[in-house]
Amino acid sequence: MAEEEVKNKQVIFRDYITGLPKESDMHMTTDKIISLKLPKGSNGVLLKNLYLSCDPYMQILMKTIEGPSVFTSYTPGSVIMGHGVAKVIDSGHPNIKKGDFVWGTIGWEEYSLITTPEALFKIDHTDVPLSYYTGILGTPGLTAYVGFHEVCTPKKGEYVFVSAASGAVGQLVGQFAKLMGCYVVGSAGTQEKVIMGNGVAKVIDSGHPNIKKGDFVWGTIGWEEYSLITTPEALFKIDHTDVPLSYYTGILGTPGLTAYVGFHEVCTPKKGEYVFVSAASGAVGQLVGQFAKLMGCYVVGSAGTQEKVDLLKKLGFDEAFNYKEEHDLDAALKRYFPQGIDIYFENVGGKMLDAVLLNMRNYGRIAICGMVSQYNLEEPEGVKNLMQLLYKRVRMEGFVVFDYHPHYSKFLASVLPYIREGKITYVEDIVEGLENGPSALVRLFRGRNVGKQLVVVAHE
Ligand SMILES: NC(=O)c1ccc[n+]([C@@H]2O[C@H](COP(=O)([O-])OP(=O)(O)OC[C@H]3O[C@@H](n4cnc5c(N)ncnc54)[C@H](OP(=O)(O)O)[C@@H]3O)[C@@H](O)[C@H]2O)c1
């Protein structure tokens, strides 16, 4: 093999199909050698392929096409062709030069020699993800745009229906229609949607007056590499980047605000009060305990392992215990709170809540933040000791952090100095890679996380 030659990995079409395509209708080969220099005198281009688009029409090309058609079938034994994005590594074409990015019809292979480069589109805008040229800025995008605007000739206020509405074309037609002021309904074949959750992101394009390209934001985003957010007013712009950005998934995001408003607004704490926190080493619990200590309270936390118990003590909790090793939760609480509990920050529910009710002091407060022990039960456990609320005049109140979003700037003003001065320690449990997201999520419900569980999709 000459110096500038490499083995070209290719996906080869095996033979014409009937029915749905199967993986076995294609196979990989590295048999072909390709030169990374164009043949002398060629006016073609040599491409290093980057993104390959999967499109419904490719199924048609895998069948024998009878009669007149806009399509030509694939040839058995040859490389699959489709839309894609590529980088030019050599060019004999006057308008395309080495280093340019292009999109158009390329091979499902590492390198493609294109002898008709005039059929390729040169990419002039590289400030958006290059993969967009297989979709919104490529054939599906143009299809949606001209199909809706030129063929449908829509008017504001019209009623629009889109089938296959979650696909590459359909999702854009629906959004173009919304931008026109139409009423839009889409149909799709599954309820499948990308997982949504709290996250931190960098803005790569924006149509919102207060959020610009390059800004960082936190809020509800997709578990995906890139998210198109159509309601950006629900995102929080990140103004302080002198702390780790990941903190906006935790101490400076929803868990932090939850701990802050749940403790300060719902529990209405006073110096010297006796505070109990369950799931205390988690994202919310570790902060509630530290806020309570900063207020001058006595704080005990419960957690599910000895490692977490040790961590709580390092974080400044006065006491901590492993609830899994306590056969009698009532007795355990009496041991740590002989005088009773003024404030219970409830994260787990079930048996723990019942035991806490027996140990509350007069005029105590219970903030119901969550009940993680109940989330995956078919039948929620009953709570027997509710009469204690009456006897002890205890206020038990549920709260949802979203109602407290207007408190966010007050919260930041209070908590950022604590972080900068090292008065609060914040523990994160970091997993690298979107592909490890599902296992990270499952760890939470098994208590395997130590601190705030989060997933890194990309380091800035
Ligand atoms: N009200 C709101 O607006 C709001 C907002 C955010 C979060 N929340 C709630 O706040 C609570 C804490 O959330 P987080 O983000 O801080 O989670 P987290 O505590 O970081 O993680 C969940 C923890 O719960 C514990 N756990 C899991 N299954 C359990 C079970 N069956 N019994 C007892 N403990 C169990 C595990 O710790 P152990 O090893 O210690 O068992 C696990 O690490 C959750 O209930 C959540 O739903 C409420």
The ligand as a MOL file (V3000), in Angstrom:
LIG
                    3D

  0  0  0     0  0            999 V3000
M  V30 BEGIN CTAB
M  V30 COUNTS 48 52 0 0 0
M  V30 BEGIN ATOM
M  V30 1 N -40.7000 19.2140 46.1040 0
M  V30 2 C -39.9070 19.5230 45.0820 0
M  V30 3 O -40.1390 20.5000 44.3710 0
M  V30 4 C -38.7080 18.6570 44.8510 0
M  V30 5 C -37.6600 19.0850 43.9810 0
M  V30 6 C -36.5190 18.2430 43.8400 0
M  V30 7 C -36.4650 17.0120 44.5000 0
M  V30 8 N -37.5300 16.6270 45.2760 0 CHG=1
M  V30 9 C -37.5160 15.3500 46.0420 0
M  V30 10 O -36.4660 15.4600 46.9870 0
M  V30 11 C -36.0270 14.1480 47.3220 0
M  V30 12 C -34.5010 14.0920 47.2270 0
M  V30 13 O -34.1360 14.3100 45.8530 0
M  V30 14 P -32.5900 14.3620 45.4280 0
M  V30 15 O -32.5160 14.9330 44.0620 0
M  V30 16 O -31.8380 14.9950 46.5110 0 CHG=-1
M  V30 17 O -32.2380 12.8050 45.3280 0
M  V30 18 P -31.0100 12.0940 46.0060 0
M  V30 19 O -31.2780 12.1570 47.4690 0
M  V30 20 O -29.7510 12.6630 45.4630 0
M  V30 21 O -31.1030 10.6030 45.5080 0
M  V30 22 C -32.1140 9.7740 45.9490 0
M  V30 23 C -31.7080 9.0660 47.2360 0
M  V30 24 O -32.8780 8.5660 47.8510 0
M  V30 25 C -32.5420 7.4490 48.6270 0
M  V30 26 N -33.5010 6.3780 48.3630 0
M  V30 27 C -33.7140 5.7260 47.2060 0
M  V30 28 N -34.6730 4.7980 47.3640 0
M  V30 29 C -35.0640 4.8690 48.6640 0
M  V30 30 C -36.0110 4.1630 49.4590 0
M  V30 31 N -36.7680 3.1990 48.9350 0
M  V30 32 N -36.1390 4.5090 50.7650 0
M  V30 33 C -35.4080 5.4990 51.2990 0
M  V30 34 N -34.4750 6.1970 50.5920 0
M  V30 35 C -34.3250 5.8850 49.3050 0
M  V30 36 C -31.1310 7.0060 48.2310 0
M  V30 37 O -30.2480 7.3650 49.2910 0
M  V30 38 P -29.9950 6.3780 50.5280 0
M  V30 39 O -28.8140 5.5420 50.1810 0
M  V30 40 O -29.7230 7.3340 51.6390 0
M  V30 41 O -31.2270 5.5660 50.7260 0
M  V30 42 C -30.8370 7.8370 47.0030 0
M  V30 43 O -29.4740 8.1520 46.9020 0
M  V30 44 C -36.7220 13.1790 46.3890 0
M  V30 45 O -37.8120 12.6110 47.0700 0
M  V30 46 C -37.1970 14.0800 45.2640 0
M  V30 47 O -38.3220 13.5540 44.6330 0
M  V30 48 C -38.6230 17.4240 45.4510 0
M  V30 END ATOM
M  V30 BEGIN BOND
M  V30 1 1 1 2
M  V30 2 2 2 3
M  V30 3 1 2 4
M  V30 4 1 4 5
M  V30 5 2 4 48
M  V30 6 2 5 6
M  V30 7 1 6 7
M  V30 8 2 7 8
M  V30 9 1 8 9
M  V30 10 1 8 48
M  V30 11 1 9 10
M  V30 12 1 9 46
M  V30 13 1 10 11
M  V30 14 1 11 12
M  V30 15 1 11 44
M  V30 16 1 12 13
M  V30 17 1 13 14
M  V30 18 2 14 15
M  V30 19 1 14 16
M  V30 20 1 14 17
M  V30 21 1 17 18
M  V30 22 2 18 19
M  V30 23 1 18 20
M  V30 24 1 18 21
M  V30 25 1 21 22
M  V30 26 1 22 23
M  V30 27 1 23 24
M  V30 28 1 23 42
M  V30 29 1 24 25
M  V30 30 1 25 26
M  V30 31 1 25 36
M  V30 32 1 26 27
M  V30 33 1 26 35
M  V30 34 2 27 28
M  V30 35 1 28 29
M  V30 36 1 29 30
M  V30 37 2 29 35
M  V30 38 1 30 31
M  V30 39 2 30 32
M  V30 40 1 32 33
M  V30 41 2 33 34
M  V30 42 1 34 35
M  V30 43 1 36 37
M  V30 44 1 36 42
M  V30 45 1 37 38
M  V30 46 2 38 39
M  V30 47 1 38 40
M  V30 48 1 38 41
M  V30 49 1 42 43
M  V30 50 1 44 45
M  V30 51 1 44 46
M  V30 52 1 46 47
M  V30 END BOND
M  V30 END CTAB
M  END
